[in-house]
Amino acid sequence: MSEIRTRPAIDHEPVRQALLGGVLFIFCASLILPPLLSMRLHGSFYAGPMAVLGPFALLIPYLGWRRMDRFKAAIELFLLAFLTSIAVLALTYAAMRLRFPLADSALAAADAMIGYHSPSVVAWLETQPLLARILGSTYGSFFPQLLLLPVLLCISGHVARGYGMILGYLLLGIFGSVICAFFPSEGAYVYYGLAAEDFRGVNPKMGYLFLDSFHAVRDDPVFTLELGKAAGIVTFPSGHAGAAILCAWAAWGWRWLRWPFLILNLCMYLSALSHGAHYLVDVVGGTVVALLSIRIVSIAMEGRWSLLVEATRRRFPTEPA
């Protein structure tokens, strides 16, 4: 607790306002873009989650009235993280709807240039059943961490860190949705001809689960996205790798969570290669996007938006020299 007391409090309101604006932006984009691409969202895509989460939203004004600010922030971030995830999912499907040529050959060639060969890594992991089970378990921690870690941070008093984490996740989703459109991929399992029945220690489910949705959104003349049937269909950049770095960064400010979440997210980071059918270059791409997102969030948390704006103006002047 001494660590919390000795550090000056960070005003989280600028980060909160940026997050609210960003969520509104991607929510509107997720409604506008699909129809332009002959794609529609099923009626329950947003209605279902909102019906379930609506009662939680009603707690926010009550908690504010009771001045239970930490719990108010925790509920708000839980809802914003959920809404962000759904909106980003819709945007990634819209990106795949653009039908750029498959990039598997280019991604595999990039791996080869740095000496990485996915089948060899998977074959080695097959001889390490305990490690394979650990990586498989941590691969599934992606969404629970995004929902629960900000709640823990808020309740513990690290409110700004909680808002910063979800703002970083929002930026990660926006950058990833734009980049992934140019690099659609079936993944390393398919590219290297690894069949599901060939696996013993490694659970290959997530490396194949997305393929039906991936091909449907690219090939169906009129595609309808249903939340219950959706899957993560982005390979480059890796969302798991990016989220692992983001979650480890968010937890680092609280010494009781620091090391457990670092270990958990190191495993999730590596599991993207073994259980997510990612190429190594996918993970590198996710790392770069995550570090960029964290840098922007750090500037916001330090109250230095003006420096970011000034740097942008110098880089892209609006007046003739």
C-alpha positions as CSV (number, residue, x, y, z in Angstrom):
1,M,0.0,0.0,0.0
2,S,2.9,2.4,0.6
3,E,3.5,2.4,-3.2
4,I,0.1,3.8,-3.7
5,R,0.4,6.5,-0.9
6,T,3.8,7.8,-2.0
7,R,2.9,8.3,-5.6
8,P,1.0,11.4,-6.7
9,A,-2.5,10.7,-8.0
10,I,-2.9,10.8,-11.7
11,D,-5.9,12.7,-13.1
12,H,-7.7,10.0,-15.1
13,E,-10.4,12.3,-16.6
14,P,-8.4,13.2,-19.8
15,V,-7.8,9.5,-20.5
16,R,-11.5,8.7,-19.7
17,Q,-12.7,11.4,-22.1
18,A,-10.4,10.1,-24.8
19,L,-11.7,6.6,-24.2
20,L,-15.3,7.6,-24.3
21,G,-14.8,9.5,-27.6
22,G,-12.9,6.6,-29.1
23,V,-15.5,4.0,-28.1
24,L,-18.2,6.2,-29.6
25,F,-16.1,6.5,-32.8
26,I,-15.6,2.8,-33.3
27,F,-19.2,2.0,-32.3
28,C,-20.4,4.3,-35.1
29,A,-17.8,3.0,-37.5
30,S,-18.9,-0.6,-36.8
31,L,-22.5,0.4,-37.7
32,I,-21.6,2.4,-40.8
33,L,-18.9,0.3,-42.6
34,P,-20.6,-3.1,-42.8
35,P,-23.5,-2.0,-45.0
36,L,-21.1,-0.2,-47.3
37,L,-19.4,-3.6,-47.8
38,S,-22.6,-5.7,-48.4
39,M,-22.3,-7.0,-44.9
40,R,-24.9,-6.8,-42.1
41,L,-24.8,-7.2,-38.4
42,H,-27.4,-9.6,-37.0
43,G,-30.1,-7.9,-34.9
44,S,-28.8,-9.5,-31.7
45,F,-25.1,-8.4,-32.4
46,Y,-25.4,-5.4,-30.1
47,A,-28.9,-5.9,-28.7
48,G,-28.0,-9.2,-26.9
49,P,-25.0,-7.9,-25.0
50,M,-26.7,-4.6,-24.2
51,A,-29.7,-6.4,-22.8
52,V,-27.4,-8.3,-20.4
53,L,-25.1,-5.5,-19.5
54,G,-27.8,-2.7,-19.3
55,P,-28.5,-3.3,-15.6
56,F,-24.8,-2.8,-14.9
57,A,-24.9,0.5,-16.6
58,L,-27.7,1.6,-14.3
59,L,-25.3,1.2,-11.4
60,I,-23.0,4.0,-12.6
61,P,-25.1,7.0,-11.7
62,Y,-26.0,5.3,-8.3
63,L,-22.3,4.7,-7.5
64,G,-21.5,8.3,-8.6
65,W,-24.2,9.6,-6.2
66,R,-22.8,7.5,-3.4
67,R,-19.3,8.8,-4.3
68,M,-18.0,5.3,-4.7
69,D,-15.7,6.4,-7.4
70,R,-13.5,3.4,-7.6
71,F,-16.5,1.0,-8.1
72,K,-18.1,3.4,-10.6
73,A,-14.9,3.4,-12.6
74,A,-14.7,-0.4,-12.4
75,I,-18.2,-0.9,-13.7
76,E,-17.7,1.7,-16.5
77,L,-14.5,0.1,-17.7
78,F,-16.0,-3.3,-17.6
79,L,-18.8,-2.1,-19.9
80,L,-16.4,-0.1,-22.2
81,A,-14.1,-3.0,-22.5
82,F,-17.0,-5.3,-23.6
83,L,-18.3,-2.7,-26.0
84,T,-14.9,-2.1,-27.5
85,S,-14.3,-5.8,-28.0
86,I,-17.6,-6.2,-29.9
87,A,-17.0,-3.1,-32.1
88,V,-13.4,-4.1,-32.9
89,L,-14.7,-7.6,-33.8
90,A,-17.1,-6.0,-36.3
91,L,-14.4,-3.8,-37.8
92,T,-12.0,-6.7,-38.3
93,Y,-14.7,-8.6,-40.2
94,A,-15.3,-5.4,-42.3
95,A,-11.6,-5.3,-43.0
96,M,-11.6,-8.9,-44.2
97,R,-14.6,-8.1,-46.4
98,L,-12.3,-5.9,-48.5
99,R,-10.9,-9.2,-49.9
100,F,-7.3,-8.4,-50.3
101,P,-5.2,-11.4,-51.6
102,L,-4.1,-13.9,-49.0
103,A,-0.7,-12.9,-47.5
104,D,0.3,-16.3,-46.1
105,S,3.2,-16.7,-48.6
106,A,4.6,-13.2,-47.7
107,L,4.2,-13.8,-44.0
108,A,5.9,-17.2,-44.1
109,A,8.7,-15.8,-46.3
110,A,9.3,-13.1,-43.6
111,D,9.5,-15.8,-41.0
112,A,12.0,-17.7,-43.1
113,M,14.2,-14.6,-43.4
114,I,14.6,-14.5,-39.6
115,G,15.0,-18.3,-39.3
116,Y,11.6,-19.2,-37.8
117,H,9.8,-22.3,-38.9
118,S,6.4,-22.8,-37.3
119,P,6.1,-26.6,-37.9
120,S,9.4,-27.2,-36.1
121,V,8.3,-25.2,-33.1
122,V,5.0,-27.0,-32.9
123,A,6.7,-30.4,-33.3
124,W,9.1,-29.5,-30.4
125,L,6.2,-28.4,-28.2
126,E,4.4,-31.7,-28.9
127,T,7.3,-33.3,-26.9
128,Q,6.6,-31.0,-23.9
129,P,3.0,-31.8,-22.9
130,L,3.0,-29.8,-19.6
131,L,4.2,-26.7,-21.3
132,A,1.7,-27.2,-24.1
133,R,-1.1,-27.4,-21.6
134,I,0.1,-24.2,-19.8
135,L,0.3,-22.3,-23.1
136,G,-3.1,-23.6,-24.2
137,S,-4.7,-22.4,-20.9
138,T,-3.1,-19.0,-21.0
139,Y,-4.2,-18.5,-24.7
140,G,-7.8,-18.4,-23.5
141,S,-7.1,-15.7,-20.9
142,F,-7.3,-12.9,-23.5
143,F,-10.9,-11.8,-22.9
144,P,-11.1,-12.5,-19.2
145,Q,-8.0,-10.3,-18.6
146,L,-9.5,-7.4,-20.7
147,L,-12.6,-7.4,-18.6
148,L,-11.3,-8.2,-15.1
149,L,-7.9,-6.5,-14.9
150,P,-9.2,-3.0,-15.2
151,V,-11.7,-3.8,-12.5
152,L,-8.9,-4.9,-10.2
153,L,-6.9,-1.9,-11.0
154,C,-9.8,0.5,-10.2
155,I,-10.7,-1.2,-7.0
156,S,-7.1,-1.1,-5.9
157,G,-6.9,2.6,-6.5
158,H,-5.1,2.5,-9.9
159,V,-8.0,4.1,-11.7
160,A,-5.9,6.0,-14.3
161,R,-4.1,2.8,-15.1
162,G,-7.4,1.0,-15.7
163,Y,-8.6,3.7,-18.1
164,G,-5.2,3.7,-19.8
165,M,-5.4,0.0,-20.3
166,I,-8.7,0.1,-22.1
167,L,-7.7,3.1,-24.1
168,G,-4.7,1.2,-25.2
169,Y,-6.9,-1.8,-26.1
170,L,-9.1,0.5,-28.2
171,L,-6.0,1.9,-30.0
172,L,-4.7,-1.6,-30.5
173,G,-8.1,-2.6,-32.1
174,I,-8.2,0.5,-34.4
175,F,-4.6,0.1,-35.6
176,G,-5.1,-3.7,-36.0
177,S,-8.3,-3.4,-37.9
178,V,-6.7,-1.1,-40.4
179,I,-3.5,-3.1,-40.8
180,C,-5.1,-6.5,-41.0
181,A,-7.1,-5.6,-44.1
182,F,-3.9,-5.7,-46.2
183,F,-2.7,-9.0,-44.7
184,P,-5.6,-11.6,-44.6
185,S,-4.2,-15.0,-43.8
186,E,-5.4,-18.6,-43.1
187,G,-2.6,-19.0,-40.6
188,A,0.5,-21.1,-40.3
189,Y,-1.4,-24.4,-39.6
190,V,-3.1,-24.3,-43.0
191,Y,-0.2,-22.9,-44.9
192,Y,2.2,-25.6,-43.7
193,G,-0.4,-28.4,-44.1
194,L,-0.7,-29.2,-40.4
195,A,-3.9,-31.3,-39.9
196,A,-5.8,-31.2,-36.7
197,E,-5.4,-35.0,-36.2
198,D,-1.6,-34.6,-36.3
199,F,-1.6,-32.8,-33.0
200,R,-1.3,-34.7,-29.7
201,G,-0.1,-32.3,-26.9
202,V,-1.0,-29.0,-28.5
203,N,-4.7,-28.2,-28.8
204,P,-5.1,-26.8,-32.4
205,K,-8.7,-25.8,-32.0
206,M,-8.2,-22.0,-32.1
207,G,-5.9,-22.3,-35.1
208,Y,-8.8,-23.7,-37.2
209,L,-11.9,-22.3,-35.5
210,F,-11.8,-19.0,-37.3
211,L,-11.5,-20.5,-40.9
212,D,-15.2,-20.9,-41.6
213,S,-15.9,-17.3,-40.6
214,F,-12.8,-16.0,-42.4
215,H,-13.9,-17.6,-45.7
216,A,-17.5,-16.7,-45.2
217,V,-16.9,-13.0,-44.8
218,R,-14.7,-13.0,-47.8
219,D,-16.8,-15.2,-50.1
220,D,-20.5,-14.8,-49.3
221,P,-22.3,-12.3,-51.5
222,V,-24.2,-11.0,-48.5
223,F,-22.6,-11.8,-45.2
224,T,-24.4,-11.6,-41.8
225,L,-22.2,-11.4,-38.7
226,E,-23.7,-13.1,-35.6
227,L,-21.9,-12.6,-32.3
228,G,-22.4,-16.2,-31.2
229,K,-20.8,-17.5,-34.4
230,A,-18.0,-15.0,-34.6
231,A,-14.3,-15.7,-34.0
232,G,-11.1,-13.7,-34.1
233,I,-10.1,-13.8,-37.8
234,V,-7.0,-11.5,-37.7
235,T,-3.5,-13.1,-37.9
236,F,-1.3,-10.0,-38.7
237,P,-0.9,-8.2,-36.4
238,S,-1.5,-10.7,-33.5
239,G,-4.1,-9.4,-31.1
240,H,-3.0,-11.9,-28.5
241,A,0.6,-10.7,-28.6
242,G,-0.5,-7.1,-28.4
243,A,-3.0,-7.7,-25.6
244,A,-0.4,-9.7,-23.6
245,I,2.0,-6.7,-23.7
246,L,-0.8,-4.3,-22.8
247,C,-2.0,-6.3,-19.9
248,A,1.5,-6.8,-18.5
249,W,2.1,-3.1,-18.8
250,A,-1.2,-2.2,-17.1
251,A,-0.5,-4.6,-14.1
252,W,3.1,-3.5,-13.7
253,G,2.1,-0.4,-11.7
254,W,0.7,-2.6,-8.9
255,R,3.4,-4.6,-7.2
256,W,1.0,-7.3,-6.0
257,L,-0.1,-8.0,-9.6
258,R,3.2,-7.2,-11.3
259,W,4.9,-10.6,-11.5
260,P,1.8,-12.9,-11.7
261,F,0.5,-11.0,-14.7
262,L,3.9,-10.7,-16.3
263,I,4.3,-14.5,-16.2
264,L,0.7,-15.0,-17.4
265,N,1.1,-12.7,-20.3
266,L,4.5,-14.0,-21.3
267,C,2.8,-17.4,-21.7
268,M,-0.1,-15.9,-23.6
269,Y,2.3,-14.1,-25.8
270,L,4.1,-17.3,-26.7
271,S,0.8,-19.2,-27.1
272,A,0.0,-17.1,-30.1
273,L,2.6,-19.0,-32.0
274,S,1.8,-22.5,-30.8
275,H,-1.9,-22.4,-30.3
276,G,-3.1,-19.5,-32.4
277,A,-1.5,-20.6,-35.7
278,H,0.4,-17.3,-35.9
279,Y,3.5,-16.6,-37.8
280,L,6.4,-15.1,-35.9
281,V,6.0,-11.9,-37.9
282,D,2.4,-11.7,-36.7
283,V,3.6,-11.5,-33.1
284,V,6.3,-9.0,-34.0
285,G,3.6,-6.8,-35.7
286,G,1.3,-7.1,-32.6
287,T,4.3,-6.1,-30.4
288,V,4.9,-3.0,-32.4
289,V,1.3,-1.9,-32.4
290,A,1.0,-2.5,-28.7
291,L,4.1,-0.4,-27.9
292,L,2.8,2.4,-30.1
293,S,-0.6,2.2,-28.3
294,I,1.0,2.2,-24.9
295,R,3.2,5.2,-25.9
296,I,0.1,7.2,-26.9
297,V,-1.7,6.3,-23.7
298,S,1.4,7.2,-21.6
299,I,1.4,10.7,-23.2
300,A,-2.3,11.0,-22.3
301,M,-1.8,9.9,-18.7
302,E,1.1,12.3,-18.3
303,G,-1.1,15.2,-19.5
304,R,1.0,15.8,-22.5
305,W,-1.5,15.8,-25.3
306,S,-0.3,19.3,-26.3
307,L,3.1,17.8,-27.0
308,L,1.6,15.1,-29.2
309,V,-0.5,17.7,-31.1
310,E,2.6,19.9,-31.6
311,A,4.7,17.0,-32.8
312,T,1.9,16.1,-35.3
313,R,1.8,19.7,-36.6
314,R,5.6,19.7,-37.1
315,R,5.4,16.4,-39.0
316,F,2.3,17.4,-41.1
317,P,2.3,21.2,-41.3
318,T,-1.0,22.7,-42.4
319,E,0.4,26.0,-43.7
320,P,2.9,26.4,-46.6
321,A,6.4,26.9,-45.6
